[in-house]
Amino acid sequence: MIHILILIVLGLVTYLFHNYQEFSLGYIRPWAVQQVNFNREANPQALCDLLAPDATVIIKDQYTRYRYEFTGGKAQACEYFIESASHFHKPQPKKNGYIPDRFTEFKVDREDSLEGWFKDYADISFTEDISYYSYGLVTVKNNETLIGKSHTKITVKSPIFKEKTITHYEFQRKLVQYSP
């Protein structure tokens, strides 16, 4: 009987530690920088692969020549990611593969009670303000540099011993052409 209790306690401790680590700021922020934010233009298929099959996606994206606005699922989101990324030169990581973190706001929203640590998901939101020319996105056509602001809100689910998936993805972006 004592062995069963010890196994239950060890299982509970493992689960709580897993959730704490998966959604801790020091772990989830670099993941969001690379897997969600950077891959939107650099490797849109990788971002698409993070979406759960039944994910809900809300997009409001506008820039110089293009505008995307829809609410849909994974298939429509994957088409959008690939189409949108095709308008920009693929961003490159900095020296040694470093991807700069340019978030002006980053928030992991979980319940502050003990109940929050038993959940295998968290709401994450972040904003990126690209107001400097050197940080801007360069278009494939005419090599225009676009600057602006984007806001992303995602719900990330991370069942124990499985890869993280995004079950809800909201993206709002407004870019304008940089003019010196």
PyMOL commands that set and color helices and strands:
alter all, ss='L'
color gray80, all
select helices_A, chain A and resi 2-22+25-42+44-50+74-85+95-97+114-118+133-135
alter helices_A, ss='H'
color red, helices_A
select strands_A, chain A and resi 51-63+66-72+103-109+121-130+137-138+145-157+165-177
alter strands_A, ss='S'
color yellow, strands_A
deselect
rebuild
show_as cartoon
